[in-house]
Amino acid sequence: MIEEFLRSTVVYCIILAPVYVIARFLWLRNKEKSTGREVTMLLFFFYSVSIFSQTIIPQFWIGNGHIEVAAHTYRSNNLVPFATISAYTEQLQGPLARIAFYNLAGNVVLFIPFGFFIPLLWSSIRKWGRMFIIALAIPLFIEGVQYFIGRSTDIDDVILNAIAILIGCFLYRIMVWFSKFMKNEQKRL
C-alpha cells in the first residue's frame, strides 16, 4: 500500500519536475533568489504532486499501446459529518482495524505538511483566519473534484484534512517560537 503510493508519487514527480524547474526559472529570472526558499518550494511542489496524484489524478497505466484509465467500481458519497469517522473508530478493535487506522491516520498525517509549508513559504497567509480558510479550501477542492471525476467523496475527509492542516500550522508556529527562543538564549550567553 505505502510502496504503491511512493512508487506512483515518484513517477509523477519525475515527470513534472522539469516543468516545475522551467516554470520556476522563468518566474525568477529577474528576481532575487534564495537557495533555501527554492529548496523549500521544490519540496512543497513534490509534496503537493504526491497528494494530488493520489487524490485527484485518475489511476492509469499504459497497456497494448494505449493509456488505460482505472474505472472506480466502488463509489460512495458521505455528507453526514462524523459518520465515517465513527464507523472507523468503532472498527479500530475489530477485524478491519488496519484499514480503519490507515484511513483515519492517513487523512491526518498526509495533510499536516500543507499547514507547515504554506505559512513557511507565504508570510501573508500566516494568520489563523487565513490558515483556517486554506484548511477548508484544500480538502473541499479535492473532495469536490473527486465527486465530479467519479471517485468517492466524504465530508469526514474534509474534517480530518482540515484538522491536519491546522495541526501543521500549529507545528510551524511552535518551530518559529522555538527558533526565537533559541536566538534569545544565545544572546543571553
Phi, psi and omega in degrees: 000306179290322178298318179296318177301311181295319181298311182290326177298316180298319179299311179298319180295319179295318180294318187270345181302314179298323178297315179298312183299316180296313180297318180293321178298314179296321180294323187260006189301328179246019183242160178292138183245144175235121182301315180300317179294319181293323176294318178296319178298319179296317177298318178296320177299311180298318178298312180299318177300318182296319180292311183291330179292333181267342185249332186244312184290126179299147176287136180214166175208161180257123180214140179055035175080006176217168183273128177256130178255133181292131175269133179273107183279334179248122179222132176222151178233123178243118177249010179262111181303136176072004178293311180289319179301316179297316180298316179291322179298320178295330182275356182299337176253004184257193183291341179257026186302317182296314179297316180299314181297312181298323180292311181294308182294320181297319179293338177267302187301318184292341183255353178303318181302330176303314182292339178271312184293318187299308178291333177295320185270329184234103183296335181289350183250013186283344181288148183302320181299316179291321178293327177297317177297315178298318182298331175273322186295316184297306180293328176295321176298312182298311181294324177297315178295318179301321179299315184281344177260007174088019177260167179293145176232149184208124178298332178293329174297320178298315181299309181295318180296319180295317177299317180298316180297320178292325174298316178300319177296319178298317178297322176300314181296323176296317179299316180297313179300314181296320179298315178295319178300314181295322177296318178296321178295321179292325178294325179294326183282000000 
